[in-house]
Amino acid sequence: MLWSNLSFAPVGANIHQSLSPVLSGAAGELAGSKGRLSSIAGVVPVARNPLSTGAATVATLRSALIDLTAQSGQCVCVHPYVHTVGHRRGEYSYLTPNDALKALGNKLIDAEETLLSGKLGAVFVLLYGATHADFVKQLGAFLQVFPVTELQLVMRRANALNTHEQDKFTTPAGRMWPEFRQRDLRQHGAVRSVDSCLGQLVAVGEGYNEATTPEAQLAALMDKKAAHIQQAENAWQQLVATMHGGAGKAMYCEGSPAGLRAELFKSGTPSSVYKLCTAMCWLGAPQQLTVLKEVFGL
């Protein structure tokens, strides 16, 4: 094979050309359909949706959902791998529960931090382990229910250190770089645009590739809506089923930053036999933390 000059050409032109008969006739058909629809207006009695009255409170429920979940606040995470927080021993770092809470409490009165004013609520979470394996296990149990980016990074580091003594003697088989990567061609913007734009036109053609009656179409739409409702309910039940279990300790307090720090120090900690610990705090107005209190059972 010989190299040839690269020249870009229209993609999918034959597909578009094949769609032309349907696309060109669509406008006239829609106009005719609109005329036929207007001719039967008022002839066919239309029943009011019997569930509309019962669903009148849905707007209130939507507002309640937004109030529950669409909240923001401040959060901080201390762990053995934060410089000046963890106690370094060669490749390893350690942090006891007592030292973790001390570091977390000191952040609450850090003069360089701009914390929220007024009465604050705080959700504290403490995860710990005596060994790297135990630490990874407890982090995994927590993250399976409630993923948190900072804790995912801690788990990745702890998991690597858990097998470090074996891994450092392993010589991986090398390969020539760079490597081949699996890639969907739609990751390229040009191909993605062709797929999107031409796909819309194909969808128009698909819409006319049917000969069903309006009654059958409505019945199919009702079946589709019923299936969608069942699918949404099943998804919720599956989510509820995953949000069970327990890992570590959690606590909720209210007050000023200094008061929260005092409560934190009075709370007590697990035994110092646990050499690995991470502590996390979510800080905000009490109503902003409602969803976290429900998730953590506080």
C-alpha positions as a Python dict, from the first residue, in 0.01 Angstrom:
ca = {
    (1, 'M'): (0, 0, 0),
    (2, 'L'): (111, 355, -72),
    (3, 'W'): (37, 670, 121),
    (4, 'S'): (-231, 895, -28),
    (5, 'N'): (-314, 1257, 42),
    (6, 'L'): (-566, 1297, 322),
    (7, 'S'): (-885, 1476, 221),
    (8, 'F'): (-1197, 1498, 433),
    (9, 'A'): (-1523, 1394, 268),
    (10, 'P'): (-1891, 1409, 370),
    (11, 'V'): (-1980, 1113, 591),
    (12, 'G'): (-2305, 920, 558),
    (13, 'A'): (-2417, 1100, 241),
    (14, 'N'): (-2577, 782, 107),
    (15, 'I'): (-2776, 743, 429),
    (16, 'H'): (-2905, 1098, 403),
    (17, 'Q'): (-2991, 1054, 36),
    (18, 'S'): (-3189, 739, 111),
    (19, 'L'): (-3390, 930, 371),
    (20, 'S'): (-3485, 1210, 129),
    (21, 'P'): (-3822, 1064, 16),
    (22, 'V'): (-3945, 1035, 374),
    (23, 'L'): (-3806, 1369, 490),
    (24, 'S'): (-3943, 1561, 191),
    (25, 'G'): (-4292, 1418, 240),
    (26, 'A'): (-4298, 1464, 618),
    (27, 'A'): (-4398, 1832, 615),
    (28, 'G'): (-4701, 1771, 394),
    (29, 'E'): (-4810, 1471, 596),
    (30, 'L'): (-4787, 1665, 922),
    (31, 'A'): (-4996, 1948, 780),
    (32, 'G'): (-5259, 1699, 664),
    (33, 'S'): (-5261, 1526, 1002),
    (34, 'K'): (-5310, 1859, 1177),
    (35, 'G'): (-5610, 1931, 957),
    (36, 'R'): (-5766, 1593, 1027),
    (37, 'L'): (-5709, 1646, 1399),
    (38, 'S'): (-5886, 1982, 1398),
    (39, 'S'): (-6186, 1828, 1220),
    (40, 'I'): (-6259, 1596, 1512),
    (41, 'A'): (-6196, 1849, 1791),
    (42, 'G'): (-6487, 1835, 2035),
    (43, 'V'): (-6638, 1526, 1875),
    (44, 'V'): (-6454, 1276, 2090),
    (45, 'P'): (-6520, 1324, 2466),
    (46, 'V'): (-6199, 1363, 2664),
    (47, 'A'): (-6200, 1244, 3027),
    (48, 'R'): (-6004, 1437, 3287),
    (49, 'N'): (-5712, 1253, 3442),
    (50, 'P'): (-5861, 1094, 3759),
    (51, 'L'): (-5523, 1109, 3936),
    (52, 'S'): (-5473, 1482, 3884),
    (53, 'T'): (-5635, 1571, 4217),
    (54, 'G'): (-5429, 1320, 4412),
    (55, 'A'): (-5114, 1436, 4238),
    (56, 'A'): (-5172, 1800, 4329),
    (57, 'T'): (-4916, 1775, 4610),
    (58, 'V'): (-4639, 1651, 4380),
    (59, 'A'): (-4503, 2004, 4337),
    (60, 'T'): (-4469, 2026, 4715),
    (61, 'L'): (-4290, 1691, 4722),
    (62, 'R'): (-4051, 1809, 4451),
    (63, 'S'): (-3973, 2115, 4661),
    (64, 'A'): (-3918, 1893, 4966),
    (65, 'L'): (-3679, 1672, 4768),
    (66, 'I'): (-3481, 1976, 4654),
    (67, 'D'): (-3466, 2104, 5013),
    (68, 'L'): (-3339, 1762, 5125),
    (69, 'T'): (-3071, 1694, 4865),
    (70, 'A'): (-2978, 2019, 4686),
    (71, 'Q'): (-2767, 2148, 4972),
    (72, 'S'): (-2407, 2252, 5011),
    (73, 'G'): (-2170, 2305, 5299),
    (74, 'Q'): (-1808, 2265, 5394),
    (75, 'C'): (-1623, 1941, 5449),
    (76, 'V'): (-1275, 1838, 5554),
    (77, 'C'): (-1102, 1501, 5580),
    (78, 'V'): (-796, 1415, 5787),
    (79, 'H'): (-610, 1090, 5731),
    (80, 'P'): (-264, 937, 5777),
    (81, 'Y'): (-145, 1052, 5436),
    (82, 'V'): (-191, 1425, 5495),
    (83, 'H'): (148, 1591, 5549),
    (84, 'T'): (201, 1701, 5913),
    (85, 'V'): (-109, 1504, 6021),
    (86, 'G'): (1, 1142, 5980),
    (87, 'H'): (307, 998, 6154),
    (88, 'R'): (549, 888, 5884),
    (89, 'R'): (745, 563, 5918),
    (90, 'G'): (938, 505, 5598),
    (91, 'E'): (689, 425, 5323),
    (92, 'Y'): (404, 406, 5574),
    (93, 'S'): (201, 666, 5763),
    (94, 'Y'): (-8, 611, 6075),
    (95, 'L'): (-274, 807, 6261),
    (96, 'T'): (-458, 699, 6575),
    (97, 'P'): (-824, 791, 6634),
    (98, 'N'): (-723, 1030, 6912),
    (99, 'D'): (-479, 1216, 6689),
    (100, 'A'): (-730, 1219, 6403),
    (101, 'L'): (-995, 1388, 6618),
    (102, 'K'): (-737, 1630, 6753),
    (103, 'A'): (-638, 1733, 6400),
    (104, 'L'): (-1003, 1760, 6297),
    (105, 'G'): (-1091, 1967, 6604),
    (106, 'N'): (-804, 2206, 6540),
    (107, 'K'): (-935, 2265, 6188),
    (108, 'L'): (-1259, 2391, 6341),
    (109, 'I'): (-1071, 2681, 6502),
    (110, 'D'): (-817, 2736, 6224),
    (111, 'A'): (-784, 3114, 6191),
    (112, 'E'): (-698, 3080, 5823),
    (113, 'E'): (-1026, 2905, 5744),
    (114, 'T'): (-1340, 3097, 5647),
    (115, 'L'): (-1613, 2898, 5816),
    (116, 'L'): (-1985, 2962, 5808),
    (117, 'S'): (-2126, 3193, 6075),
    (118, 'G'): (-2419, 3145, 6310),
    (119, 'K'): (-2539, 2820, 6462),
    (120, 'L'): (-2374, 2532, 6281),
    (121, 'G'): (-2437, 2163, 6255),
    (122, 'A'): (-2159, 1911, 6207),
    (123, 'V'): (-2165, 1548, 6101),
    (124, 'F'): (-1851, 1360, 6202),
    (125, 'V'): (-1748, 1020, 6066),
    (126, 'L'): (-1462, 812, 6206),
    (127, 'L'): (-1322, 506, 6024),
    (128, 'Y'): (-1032, 306, 6163),
    (129, 'G'): (-840, -20, 6157),
    (130, 'A'): (-559, -194, 6343),
    (131, 'T'): (-393, -307, 6019),
    (132, 'H'): (-399, -188, 5661),
    (133, 'A'): (-622, -483, 5570),
    (134, 'D'): (-873, -391, 5844),
    (135, 'F'): (-858, -24, 5745),
    (136, 'V'): (-925, -105, 5380),
    (137, 'K'): (-1214, -335, 5478),
    (138, 'Q'): (-1386, -67, 5686),
    (139, 'L'): (-1333, 200, 5422),
    (140, 'G'): (-1475, -35, 5159),
    (141, 'A'): (-1785, -108, 5367),
    (142, 'F'): (-1850, 264, 5412),
    (143, 'L'): (-1779, 363, 5052),
    (144, 'Q'): (-2003, 89, 4914),
    (145, 'V'): (-2299, 271, 5068),
    (146, 'F'): (-2179, 632, 5063),
    (147, 'P'): (-1897, 707, 4815),
    (148, 'V'): (-1681, 1006, 4910),
    (149, 'T'): (-1396, 1112, 4683),
    (150, 'E'): (-1152, 1191, 4964),
    (151, 'L'): (-1211, 854, 5130),
    (152, 'Q'): (-1179, 671, 4799),
    (153, 'L'): (-830, 820, 4763),
    (154, 'V'): (-745, 714, 5119),
    (155, 'M'): (-863, 360, 5046),
    (156, 'R'): (-656, 342, 4728),
    (157, 'R'): (-343, 450, 4919),
    (158, 'A'): (-409, 213, 5209),
    (159, 'N'): (-478, -76, 4973),
    (160, 'A'): (-148, -16, 4794),
    (161, 'L'): (42, -11, 5123),
    (162, 'N'): (-137, -327, 5234),
    (163, 'T'): (41, -524, 4962),
    (164, 'H'): (351, -306, 4939),
    (165, 'E'): (591, -558, 5095),
    (166, 'Q'): (497, -816, 4832),
    (167, 'D'): (459, -576, 4541),
    (168, 'K'): (803, -420, 4577),
    (169, 'F'): (965, -754, 4490),
    (170, 'T'): (749, -800, 4181),
    (171, 'T'): (897, -710, 3846),
    (172, 'P'): (611, -647, 3606),
    (173, 'A'): (643, -761, 3247),
    (174, 'G'): (723, -460, 3035),
    (175, 'R'): (573, -364, 2703),
    (176, 'M'): (672, -132, 2424),
    (177, 'W'): (520, 211, 2466),
    (178, 'P'): (289, 368, 2364),
    (179, 'E'): (20, 103, 2397),
    (180, 'F'): (-290, 36, 2190),
    (181, 'R'): (-610, 155, 2355),
    (182, 'Q'): (-968, 49, 2300),
    (183, 'R'): (-1162, 349, 2177),
    (184, 'D'): (-1516, 410, 2057),
    (185, 'L'): (-1490, 620, 1741),
    (186, 'R'): (-1771, 838, 1875),
    (187, 'Q'): (-1520, 980, 2121),
    (188, 'H'): (-1402, 1188, 1826),
    (189, 'G'): (-1613, 1502, 1799),
    (190, 'A'): (-1661, 1483, 1422),
    (191, 'V'): (-1789, 1124, 1429),
    (192, 'R'): (-2009, 1205, 1730),
    (193, 'S'): (-2163, 1499, 1541),
    (194, 'V'): (-2234, 1278, 1239),
    (195, 'D'): (-2396, 1017, 1463),
    (196, 'S'): (-2608, 1281, 1638),
    (197, 'C'): (-2720, 1489, 1340),
    (198, 'L'): (-2779, 1202, 1101),
    (199, 'G'): (-2933, 997, 1381),
    (200, 'Q'): (-3203, 1262, 1426),
    (201, 'L'): (-3295, 1234, 1059),
    (202, 'V'): (-3298, 854, 1072),
    (203, 'A'): (-3528, 880, 1375),
    (204, 'V'): (-3772, 1085, 1168),
    (205, 'G'): (-3775, 810, 908),
    (206, 'E'): (-3824, 547, 1175),
    (207, 'G'): (-4125, 740, 1298),
    (208, 'Y'): (-4297, 696, 964),
    (209, 'N'): (-4202, 331, 930),
    (210, 'E'): (-4523, 211, 1090),
    (211, 'A'): (-4881, 139, 1000),
    (212, 'T'): (-5045, 115, 1340),
    (213, 'T'): (-5368, 288, 1433),
    (214, 'P'): (-5378, 582, 1677),
    (215, 'E'): (-5555, 356, 1927),
    (216, 'A'): (-5272, 102, 1913),
    (217, 'Q'): (-5015, 381, 1948),
    (218, 'L'): (-5190, 516, 2258),
    (219, 'A'): (-5211, 167, 2407),
    (220, 'A'): (-4839, 115, 2343),
    (221, 'L'): (-4766, 452, 2503),
    (222, 'M'): (-4965, 354, 2812),
    (223, 'D'): (-4776, 25, 2837),
    (224, 'K'): (-4448, 211, 2802),
    (225, 'K'): (-4546, 457, 3075),
    (226, 'A'): (-4649, 174, 3309),
    (227, 'A'): (-4315, 2, 3247),
    (228, 'H'): (-4132, 329, 3316),
    (229, 'I'): (-4313, 372, 3648),
    (230, 'Q'): (-4228, 16, 3750),
    (231, 'Q'): (-3867, 64, 3645),
    (232, 'A'): (-3837, 382, 3853),
    (233, 'E'): (-3989, 208, 4156),
    (234, 'N'): (-3755, -91, 4116),
    (235, 'A'): (-3455, 144, 4092),
    (236, 'W'): (-3559, 312, 4418),
    (237, 'Q'): (-3604, -21, 4597),
    (238, 'Q'): (-3260, -135, 4479),
    (239, 'L'): (-3105, 189, 4605),
    (240, 'V'): (-3274, 151, 4944),
    (241, 'A'): (-3147, -208, 4966),
    (242, 'T'): (-2787, -93, 4913),
    (243, 'M'): (-2800, 175, 5182),
    (244, 'H'): (-2774, -66, 5472),
    (245, 'G'): (-2485, -182, 5681),
    (246, 'G'): (-2242, -19, 5917),
    (247, 'A'): (-1882, 89, 5931),
    (248, 'G'): (-1699, 309, 6180),
    (249, 'K'): (-1855, 573, 6403),
    (250, 'A'): (-2071, 878, 6331),
    (251, 'M'): (-2187, 1172, 6543),
    (252, 'Y'): (-2395, 1487, 6497),
    (253, 'C'): (-2347, 1808, 6698),
    (254, 'E'): (-2468, 2167, 6685),
    (255, 'G'): (-2306, 2488, 6804),
    (256, 'S'): (-2025, 2730, 6726),
    (257, 'P'): (-1695, 2603, 6580),
    (258, 'A'): (-1533, 2622, 6924),
    (259, 'G'): (-1832, 2444, 7079),
    (260, 'L'): (-1821, 2173, 6813),
    (261, 'R'): (-1452, 2123, 6884),
    (262, 'A'): (-1523, 2083, 7257),
    (263, 'E'): (-1798, 1829, 7185),
    (264, 'L'): (-1565, 1640, 6956),
    (265, 'F'): (-1294, 1616, 7220),
    (266, 'K'): (-1545, 1500, 7484),
    (267, 'S'): (-1688, 1228, 7261),
    (268, 'G'): (-1415, 973, 7334),
    (269, 'T'): (-1233, 764, 7077),
    (270, 'P'): (-1179, 396, 6998),
    (271, 'S'): (-874, 227, 7148),
    (272, 'S'): (-530, 351, 7044),
    (273, 'V'): (-463, -3, 6922),
    (274, 'Y'): (-607, 124, 6594),
    (275, 'K'): (-305, 277, 6423),
    (276, 'L'): (-487, 379, 6107),
    (277, 'C'): (-777, 622, 6114),
    (278, 'T'): (-950, 881, 5900),
    (279, 'A'): (-1197, 1140, 6028),
    (280, 'M'): (-1432, 1350, 5819),
    (281, 'C'): (-1653, 1646, 5903),
    (282, 'W'): (-1940, 1801, 5710),
    (283, 'L'): (-2017, 2152, 5835),
    (284, 'G'): (-2319, 2368, 5755),
    (285, 'A'): (-2649, 2502, 5879),
    (286, 'P'): (-2847, 2227, 6057),
    (287, 'Q'): (-3108, 2205, 5779),
    (288, 'Q'): (-2833, 2159, 5519),
    (289, 'L'): (-2718, 1837, 5685),
    (290, 'T'): (-3059, 1667, 5708),
    (291, 'V'): (-2985, 1422, 5427),
    (292, 'L'): (-2653, 1318, 5585),
    (293, 'K'): (-2822, 1264, 5921),
    (294, 'E'): (-3078, 1037, 5755),
    (295, 'V'): (-2816, 843, 5558),
    (296, 'F'): (-2598, 786, 5866),
    (297, 'G'): (-2891, 717, 6100),
    (298, 'L'): (-2821, 1014, 6329),
}
